[in-house]
């Protein structure tokens, strides 16, 4: 399903890609969720879902919280798999902080624009 999701994403079908990667997550949850391979697959799928949700957010078709939740789950799994000092775990931590900060700024802009009306 992951390859199907990647192909759909490359073809511009982001909603189809999101559905495919969410299916990967369901399969990982139903399999042995404690195995390293399952955690690694799930973490990659969460990153893909986060990226897709974020791209849909830019078009107003998704909410920011979905992208942040997927990134948080990926970070949790990466930390379990590789530790907090691993470069990929640190990159996810940085991305999550940046995305959260961008969300706060967007909310402030919305509040500010609403008060000027």
DSSP file (Angstrom, degrees, kcal/mol; ACC not computed):
  #  RESIDUE AA STRUCTURE BP1 BP2  ACC     N-H-->O    O-->H-N    N-H-->O    O-->H-N    TCO  KAPPA ALPHA  PHI   PSI    X-CA   Y-CA   Z-CA
    1    1 A X     >        0   0    0      0, 0.0     4,-2.7     0, 0.0     5,-0.2   0.000 360.0 360.0 360.0 -32.3    0.0    0.0    0.0
    2    2 A X  H  >  +     0   0    0      1,-0.2     4,-2.2     2,-0.2     5,-0.1   0.893 360.0  48.4 -61.3 -39.6    2.9    2.3    0.7
    3    3 A X  H  > S+     0   0    0      2,-0.2     4,-2.3     1,-0.2    -1,-0.2   0.875 110.4  51.4 -68.4 -36.3    4.0    2.1   -2.9
    4    4 A X  H  > S+     0   0    0      2,-0.2     4,-2.8     1,-0.2    -2,-0.2   0.920 109.5  50.8 -64.0 -43.0    0.5    2.8   -4.1
    5    5 A X  H  X S+     0   0    0     -4,-2.7     4,-2.2     1,-0.2    -2,-0.2   0.905 110.2  49.3 -60.8 -42.2    0.4    5.8   -1.9
    6    6 A X  H  X S+     0   0    0     -4,-2.2     4,-2.3     2,-0.2    -1,-0.2   0.905 112.1  48.1 -64.3 -41.4    3.7    7.1   -3.3
    7    7 A X  H  X S+     0   0    0     -4,-2.3     4,-1.8     2,-0.2    -2,-0.2   0.923 111.2  49.9 -65.3 -44.2    2.5    6.6   -6.8
    8    8 A X  H  <>S+     0   0    0     -4,-2.8     5,-2.6     1,-0.2     4,-0.3   0.899 110.8  50.6 -61.1 -39.4   -0.8    8.4   -6.1
    9    9 A X  H ><5S+     0   0    0     -4,-2.2     3,-1.4     1,-0.2    -1,-0.2   0.921 108.9  50.5 -64.8 -43.1    1.0   11.3   -4.5
   10   10 A X  H 3<5S+     0   0    0     -4,-2.3    -1,-0.2     1,-0.3    -2,-0.2   0.822 109.0  52.8 -63.8 -30.3    3.3   11.6   -7.6
   11   11 A X  T 3<5S-     0   0    0     -4,-1.8    -1,-0.3    -5,-0.2    -2,-0.2   0.449 122.7-106.7 -84.7   0.0    0.3   11.6   -9.8
   12   12 A X  T < 5S+     0   0    0     -3,-1.4     2,-1.5    -4,-0.3     3,-0.2   0.489  81.2 129.2  91.3   2.8   -1.2   14.5   -7.8
   13   13 A X     >< +     0   0    0     -5,-2.6     4,-2.3    -6,-0.2     5,-0.2  -0.619  23.3 163.4 -90.6  77.9   -3.9   12.4   -6.1
   14   14 A X  H  > S+     0   0    0     -2,-1.5     4,-2.7     1,-0.2    -1,-0.2   0.866  72.1  51.4 -69.1 -36.4   -3.1   13.5   -2.5
   15   15 A X  H  > S+     0   0    0     -3,-0.2     4,-2.2     2,-0.2    -1,-0.2   0.906 112.2  47.4 -66.7 -39.3   -6.4   12.3   -1.0
   16   16 A X  H  > S+     0   0    0      2,-0.2     4,-2.0     1,-0.2    -2,-0.2   0.887 112.4  49.8 -65.5 -39.0   -5.9    8.9   -2.6
   17   17 A X  H  X S+     0   0    0     -4,-2.3     4,-2.5     2,-0.2     5,-0.2   0.909 109.5  51.3 -65.6 -42.3   -2.3    8.9   -1.3
   18   18 A X  H  X S+     0   0    0     -4,-2.7     4,-2.3     1,-0.2    -2,-0.2   0.919 109.5  50.0 -61.0 -43.8   -3.4    9.8    2.2
   19   19 A X  H  X S+     0   0    0     -4,-2.2     4,-1.6     1,-0.2    -1,-0.2   0.892 110.6  50.4 -61.5 -39.9   -6.0    7.0    2.2
   20   20 A X  H  X S+     0   0    0     -4,-2.0     4,-1.7     2,-0.2    -2,-0.2   0.918 112.3  45.5 -66.4 -43.4   -3.3    4.5    1.1
   21   21 A X  H  X S+     0   0    0     -4,-2.5     4,-1.9     1,-0.2    -1,-0.2   0.847 110.0  54.4 -70.8 -32.2   -0.9    5.6    3.8
   22   22 A X  H  X S+     0   0    0     -4,-2.3     4,-1.9    -5,-0.2    -1,-0.2   0.848 106.0  53.6 -66.5 -32.6   -3.7    5.5    6.4
   23   23 A X  H  X S+     0   0    0     -4,-1.6     4,-2.4     2,-0.2    -2,-0.2   0.891 105.0  54.0 -66.2 -39.4   -4.3    1.9    5.3
   24   24 A X  H  X S+     0   0    0     -4,-1.7     4,-2.4     1,-0.2    -2,-0.2   0.922 107.6  51.1 -58.5 -43.6   -0.6    1.2    5.9
   25   25 A X  H  X S+     0   0    0     -4,-1.9     4,-2.2     1,-0.2    -2,-0.2   0.903 108.9  50.3 -61.8 -41.4   -1.1    2.5    9.5
   26   26 A X  H  X S+     0   0    0     -4,-1.9     4,-2.1     1,-0.2    -1,-0.2   0.904 110.6  49.8 -63.1 -40.9   -4.1    0.3   10.1
   27   27 A X  H  X S+     0   0    0     -4,-2.4     4,-1.4     1,-0.2    -2,-0.2   0.886 110.3  50.2 -65.5 -38.2   -2.2   -2.7    8.8
   28   28 A X  H  < S+     0   0    0     -4,-2.4    -1,-0.2     1,-0.2    -2,-0.2   0.889 110.8  49.8 -66.0 -38.6    0.7   -1.9   11.2
   29   29 A X  H  < S+     0   0    0     -4,-2.2     4,-0.3     1,-0.2    -2,-0.2   0.865 111.9  47.5 -67.4 -36.2   -1.7   -1.5   14.1
   30   30 A X  H  < S+     0   0    0     -4,-2.1    -1,-0.2    -5,-0.2    -2,-0.2   0.717 109.0  63.4 -80.5 -19.6   -3.3   -4.9   13.4
   31   31 A X  S  < S-     0   0    0     -4,-1.4     2,-1.5    -5,-0.2     3,-0.1  -0.115 120.3 -52.5 -86.5-167.2    0.0   -6.6   13.0
   32   32 A X    >   -     0   0    0      1,-0.2     3,-1.7     2,-0.1     6,-0.3  -0.543  56.7-170.6 -71.1  94.1    2.6   -7.1   15.7
   33   33 A X  T 3  S+     0   0    0     -2,-1.5    -1,-0.2    -4,-0.3    -4,-0.1   0.617  78.6  61.1 -66.9 -12.3    2.8   -3.4   16.7
   34   34 A X  T 3  S+     0   0    0      4,-0.1    -1,-0.3    -3,-0.1    -2,-0.1   0.606  80.0 104.9 -90.4 -10.8    5.8   -4.1   19.0
   35   35 A X  S <> S-     0   0    0     -3,-1.7     4,-2.2     1,-0.1     5,-0.2  -0.381  75.1-128.6 -72.2 149.4    8.1   -5.3   16.2
   36   36 A X  H  > S+     0   0    0      1,-0.2     4,-2.6     2,-0.2     5,-0.2   0.892 108.7  52.6 -62.5 -41.2   10.8   -3.1   14.9
   37   37 A X  H  > S+     0   0    0      1,-0.2     4,-2.4     2,-0.2    -1,-0.2   0.906 109.6  48.3 -63.9 -41.2    9.7   -3.5   11.3
   38   38 A X  H  > S+     0   0    0     -6,-0.3     4,-2.5     2,-0.2    -1,-0.2   0.907 112.7  48.1 -66.0 -41.6    6.2   -2.6   12.1
   39   39 A X  H  X S+     0   0    0     -4,-2.2     4,-2.6     2,-0.2    -2,-0.2   0.901 111.9  50.0 -64.5 -40.7    7.2    0.5   14.0
   40   40 A X  H  X S+     0   0    0     -4,-2.6     4,-1.9     2,-0.2    -2,-0.2   0.922 112.9  46.1 -64.9 -43.5    9.6    1.6   11.2
   41   41 A X  H  X S+     0   0    0     -4,-2.4     4,-2.1     1,-0.2    -2,-0.2   0.912 113.8  48.8 -64.6 -42.7    6.9    1.2    8.6
   42   42 A X  H  X S+     0   0    0     -4,-2.5     4,-2.5     1,-0.2    -2,-0.2   0.896 108.8  52.9 -65.0 -40.3    4.3    3.0   10.8
   43   43 A X  H  X S+     0   0    0     -4,-2.6     4,-1.8     1,-0.2    -1,-0.2   0.908 110.4  47.4 -64.0 -40.4    6.7    5.9   11.4
   44   44 A X  H  X S+     0   0    0     -4,-1.9     4,-2.3     2,-0.2    -1,-0.2   0.899 111.8  50.6 -65.7 -40.5    7.4    6.3    7.7
   45   45 A X  H  X S+     0   0    0     -4,-2.1     4,-2.8     1,-0.2    -2,-0.2   0.885 108.2  52.8 -65.9 -37.6    3.6    6.2    7.0
   46   46 A X  H  X S+     0   0    0     -4,-2.5     4,-2.7     2,-0.2    -1,-0.2   0.901 108.7  50.0 -63.8 -39.6    3.0    8.9    9.7
   47   47 A X  H  X S+     0   0    0     -4,-1.8     4,-2.4     2,-0.2    -2,-0.2   0.923 111.7  47.9 -64.3 -43.4    5.6   11.2    8.1
   48   48 A X  H  X S+     0   0    0     -4,-2.3     4,-2.6     2,-0.2    -2,-0.2   0.929 112.9  48.4 -61.9 -45.2    3.9   10.7    4.7
   49   49 A X  H  X S+     0   0    0     -4,-2.8     4,-3.1     1,-0.2     5,-0.2   0.909 111.0  51.0 -61.7 -42.1    0.5   11.4    6.2
   50   50 A X  H  X S+     0   0    0     -4,-2.7     4,-2.2     1,-0.2    -1,-0.2   0.924 111.7  47.4 -60.8 -44.4    1.8   14.5    7.9
   51   51 A X  H  X S+     0   0    0     -4,-2.4     4,-2.1     2,-0.2    -2,-0.2   0.912 114.3  46.2 -64.1 -43.3    3.3   15.8    4.7
   52   52 A X  H  X S+     0   0    0     -4,-2.6     4,-2.4     2,-0.2     5,-0.2   0.930 112.1  50.5 -66.7 -45.5    0.2   15.2    2.7
   53   53 A X  H  X S+     0   0    0     -4,-3.1     4,-2.0     1,-0.2    -1,-0.2   0.893 110.7  50.8 -59.0 -38.9   -2.1   16.7    5.4
   54   54 A X  H  X S+     0   0    0     -4,-2.2     4,-1.4    -5,-0.2    -1,-0.2   0.897 109.6  49.1 -66.1 -40.1    0.1   19.7    5.4
   55   55 A X  H  < S+     0   0    0     -4,-2.1     4,-0.4     1,-0.2    -2,-0.2   0.866 112.4  48.5 -68.4 -34.3    0.0   20.1    1.6
   56   56 A X  H ><>S+     0   0    0     -4,-2.4     5,-2.6     1,-0.2     3,-1.0   0.831 104.1  61.2 -71.0 -32.4   -3.8   19.8    1.8
   57   57 A X  H ><5S+     0   0    0     -4,-2.0     3,-1.7     1,-0.3    -2,-0.2   0.887  96.7  58.8 -60.1 -39.2   -3.9   22.4    4.6
   58   58 A X  T 3<5S+     0   0    0     -4,-1.4    -1,-0.3     1,-0.3    -2,-0.2   0.740 108.4  46.1 -63.1 -21.7   -2.3   24.9    2.1
   59   59 A X  T < 5S-     0   0    0     -3,-1.0    -1,-0.3    -4,-0.4    -2,-0.2   0.357 117.8-113.4 -99.4   3.2   -5.4   24.3   -0.1
   60   60 A X  T < 5S+     0   0    0     -3,-1.7    -3,-0.2    -4,-0.3    -2,-0.1   0.688  87.1 113.9  75.4  18.8   -7.8   24.6    2.8
   61   61 A X  S   <S+     0   0    0     -5,-2.6     2,-0.3    -8,-0.1    -4,-0.2   0.450  73.1  30.0-102.4  -1.0   -8.9   20.9    2.6
   62   62 A X  S    S-     0   0    0     -6,-0.5     2,-0.3    -9,-0.1    -2,-0.1  -0.910  79.5-105.8-146.9 171.4   -7.5   19.6    5.8
   63   63 A X    >>  -     0   0    0     -2,-0.3     4,-0.9     1,-0.1     3,-0.5  -0.773  20.5-128.4-106.5 155.8   -6.8   20.8    9.3
   64   64 A X  H 3> S+     0   0    0     -2,-0.3     4,-2.3     1,-0.2     5,-0.2   0.830 103.1  66.8 -67.1 -33.6   -3.4   21.5   10.8
   65   65 A X  H 3> S+     0   0    0      1,-0.2     4,-2.8     2,-0.2    -1,-0.2   0.854  96.1  56.0 -61.2 -35.0   -4.0   19.3   13.8
   66   66 A X  H <> S+     0   0    0     -3,-0.5     4,-2.1     2,-0.2    -1,-0.2   0.925 108.8  46.3 -62.7 -43.9   -4.0   16.1   11.7
   67   67 A X  H  X S+     0   0    0     -4,-0.9     4,-2.0     1,-0.2    -2,-0.2   0.913 114.3  48.0 -66.1 -40.5   -0.6   16.9   10.3
   68   68 A X  H  X S+     0   0    0     -4,-2.3     4,-2.6     2,-0.2    -2,-0.2   0.902 109.9  52.3 -66.2 -40.5    0.8   17.7   13.7
   69   69 A X  H  X S+     0   0    0     -4,-2.8     4,-2.3     2,-0.2    -1,-0.2   0.911 110.0  48.5 -62.7 -42.0   -0.7   14.5   15.2
   70   70 A X  H  X S+     0   0    0     -4,-2.1     4,-2.3     1,-0.2    -1,-0.2   0.911 112.3  48.7 -64.0 -40.9    0.9   12.4   12.5
   71   71 A X  H  X S+     0   0    0     -4,-2.0     4,-2.3     2,-0.2    -2,-0.2   0.888 110.1  51.7 -67.5 -37.4    4.3   14.1   13.0
   72   72 A X  H  X S+     0   0    0     -4,-2.6     4,-2.4     2,-0.2    -2,-0.2   0.914 110.4  48.5 -63.2 -42.6    4.0   13.6   16.8
   73   73 A X  H  X S+     0   0    0     -4,-2.3     4,-2.3     2,-0.2    -2,-0.2   0.908 110.8  50.5 -64.4 -41.3    3.3    9.9   16.3
   74   74 A X  H  X S+     0   0    0     -4,-2.3     4,-2.9     1,-0.2     5,-0.2   0.919 110.4  50.0 -61.3 -42.7    6.2    9.6   13.9
   75   75 A X  H  X S+     0   0    0     -4,-2.3     4,-2.5     2,-0.2    -2,-0.2   0.907 108.9  51.9 -62.7 -42.5    8.5   11.3   16.5
   76   76 A X  H  X S+     0   0    0     -4,-2.4     4,-1.9     2,-0.2    -1,-0.2   0.926 113.7  43.8 -59.8 -45.2    7.3    9.0   19.2
   77   77 A X  H  X S+     0   0    0     -4,-2.3     4,-2.5     2,-0.2    -2,-0.2   0.914 112.6  51.2 -68.2 -42.8    8.1    5.9   17.1
   78   78 A X  H  X>S+     0   0    0     -4,-2.9     4,-3.3     1,-0.2     5,-0.7   0.894 109.2  51.8 -61.0 -39.2   11.5    7.3   15.9
   79   79 A X  H  X5S+     0   0    0     -4,-2.5     4,-1.5    -5,-0.2    -1,-0.2   0.909 111.5  46.9 -64.1 -41.3   12.4    8.0   19.5
   80   80 A X  H  <5S+     0   0    0     -4,-1.9    -2,-0.2    -5,-0.2    -1,-0.2   0.893 119.9  39.7 -65.0 -39.6   11.6    4.4   20.5
   81   81 A X  H  <5S+     0   0    0     -4,-2.5    -2,-0.2    -5,-0.1    -3,-0.2   0.907 135.6  10.9 -77.5 -43.1   13.4    3.0   17.5
   82   82 A X  H  <5S-     0   0    0     -4,-3.3    -3,-0.2    -5,-0.2     3,-0.2   0.549 100.9-113.9-119.8 -11.9   16.5    5.2   17.3
   83   83 A X    ><< -     0   0    0     -4,-1.5     3,-0.8    -5,-0.7     6,-0.2  -0.091  36.3 -77.7  91.0 164.1   16.7    7.2   20.5
   84   84 A X  T 3  S+     0   0    0      1,-0.2    -1,-0.1    -5,-0.1     9,-0.1   0.660 124.4  56.3 -77.0 -16.3   16.4   11.0   21.0
   85   85 A X  T 3  S+     0   0    0     -3,-0.2    -1,-0.2    -6,-0.1    -2,-0.1   0.537  77.2 114.2 -94.7  -5.7   19.9   11.8   19.8
   86   86 A X  S <> S-     0   0    0     -3,-0.8     4,-2.6     1,-0.1     5,-0.2  -0.363  74.3-123.7 -64.6 143.8   19.6   10.2   16.4
   87   87 A X  H  > S+     0   0    0      1,-0.2     4,-2.1     2,-0.2     5,-0.1   0.856 110.5  49.7 -61.4 -37.0   19.8   12.7   13.6
   88   88 A X  H  > S+     0   0    0      2,-0.2     4,-2.2     1,-0.2    -1,-0.2   0.889 111.2  49.5 -69.3 -37.8   16.5   11.7   12.1
   89   89 A X  H  > S+     0   0    0      2,-0.2     4,-2.2     1,-0.2    -2,-0.2   0.910 112.1  48.4 -64.7 -41.8   14.8   11.9   15.5
   90   90 A X  H  X S+     0   0    0     -4,-2.6     4,-2.3     2,-0.2    -2,-0.2   0.873 109.3  52.8 -66.6 -36.5   16.3   15.3   16.0
   91   91 A X  H  X S+     0   0    0     -4,-2.1     4,-2.5    -5,-0.2    -2,-0.2   0.907 109.8  48.5 -64.9 -41.1   15.2   16.4   12.5
   92   92 A X  H  X S+     0   0    0     -4,-2.2     4,-2.8     2,-0.2    -2,-0.2   0.902 109.7  52.4 -64.2 -40.6   11.6   15.3   13.3
   93   93 A X  H  X S+     0   0    0     -4,-2.2     4,-2.3     2,-0.2    -2,-0.2   0.926 111.3  46.8 -59.9 -45.5   11.8   17.2   16.6
   94   94 A X  H  X S+     0   0    0     -4,-2.3     4,-2.4     2,-0.2    -2,-0.2   0.918 112.8  49.0 -63.6 -44.8   12.9   20.4   14.8
   95   95 A X  H  X S+     0   0    0     -4,-2.5     4,-3.0     1,-0.2     5,-0.2   0.916 110.4  50.9 -61.9 -43.8   10.2   20.0   12.1
   96   96 A X  H  X S+     0   0    0     -4,-2.8     4,-2.7     1,-0.2     5,-0.2   0.927 110.7  48.3 -61.2 -45.2    7.5   19.5   14.7
   97   97 A X  H  X S+     0   0    0     -4,-2.3     4,-2.4     1,-0.2    -1,-0.2   0.915 113.5  48.0 -60.7 -42.4    8.5   22.6   16.6
   98   98 A X  H  X S+     0   0    0     -4,-2.4     4,-2.5     2,-0.2    -2,-0.2   0.933 112.8  47.2 -64.5 -46.3    8.5   24.6   13.4
   99   99 A X  H  X S+     0   0    0     -4,-3.0     4,-1.9     1,-0.2    -2,-0.2   0.896 112.6  49.7 -63.5 -40.4    5.1   23.3   12.3
  100  100 A X  H  X S+     0   0    0     -4,-2.7     4,-2.0    -5,-0.2    -1,-0.2   0.916 111.5  48.9 -64.4 -41.6    3.7   24.0   15.8
  101  101 A X  H  X S+     0   0    0     -4,-2.4     4,-2.4     1,-0.2    -2,-0.2   0.900 109.6  51.7 -64.8 -40.7    5.1   27.5   15.7
  102  102 A X  H  X S+     0   0    0     -4,-2.5     4,-2.3     1,-0.2    -1,-0.2   0.874 108.8  52.1 -62.7 -36.3    3.7   28.1   12.2
  103  103 A X  H  X S+     0   0    0     -4,-1.9     4,-2.2     2,-0.2    -2,-0.2   0.895 108.8  49.2 -66.4 -40.7    0.3   27.0   13.5
  104  104 A X  H  X S+     0   0    0     -4,-2.0     4,-2.3     2,-0.2    -2,-0.2   0.922 111.8  49.0 -63.9 -43.9    0.4   29.4   16.4
  105  105 A X  H  X S+     0   0    0     -4,-2.4     4,-2.3     1,-0.2    -2,-0.2   0.904 110.3  51.1 -63.6 -40.7    1.4   32.2   14.0
  106  106 A X  H  X S+     0   0    0     -4,-2.3     4,-2.2     1,-0.2    -1,-0.2   0.904 110.0  49.8 -63.6 -41.1   -1.5   31.4   11.7
  107  107 A X  H  X S+     0   0    0     -4,-2.2     4,-2.6     2,-0.2    -1,-0.2   0.906 110.3  50.4 -64.0 -41.2   -4.0   31.4   14.5
  108  108 A X  H  X S+     0   0    0     -4,-2.3     4,-2.8     1,-0.2    -2,-0.2   0.902 109.6  50.8 -63.3 -40.5   -2.7   34.7   15.7
  109  109 A X  H  X S+     0   0    0     -4,-2.3     4,-2.7     2,-0.2    -1,-0.2   0.904 110.7  49.1 -63.5 -40.7   -3.1   36.1   12.2
  110  110 A X  H  X S+     0   0    0     -4,-2.2     4,-2.0     2,-0.2    -2,-0.2   0.921 113.0  46.8 -64.4 -43.5   -6.6   34.8   12.0
  111  111 A X  H  X S+     0   0    0     -4,-2.6     4,-1.6     1,-0.2    -2,-0.2   0.914 113.7  48.8 -63.7 -41.7   -7.5   36.3   15.3
  112  112 A X  H  X S+     0   0    0     -4,-2.8     4,-0.8     1,-0.2    -2,-0.2   0.911 111.5  48.3 -65.7 -42.5   -5.9   39.6   14.4
  113  113 A X  H  < S+     0   0    0     -4,-2.7     4,-0.3     1,-0.2     3,-0.3   0.839 110.0  53.6 -68.2 -31.5   -7.7   39.8   11.0
  114  114 A X  H >< S+     0   0    0     -4,-2.0     3,-0.7     1,-0.2    -1,-0.2   0.828 105.9  52.2 -70.7 -31.7  -11.0   39.0   12.7
  115  115 A X  H 3< S+     0   0    0     -4,-1.6    -1,-0.2     1,-0.2    -2,-0.2   0.675 102.8  59.6 -79.3 -15.4  -10.6   41.8   15.2
  116  116 A X  T 3<        0   0    0     -4,-0.8    -1,-0.2    -3,-0.3    -2,-0.2   0.518 360.0 360.0 -88.1  -5.7  -10.0   44.4   12.4
  117  117 A X    <         0   0    0     -3,-0.7    -1,-0.2    -4,-0.3    -2,-0.1   0.489 360.0 360.0 -79.2 360.0  -13.3   43.7   10.7
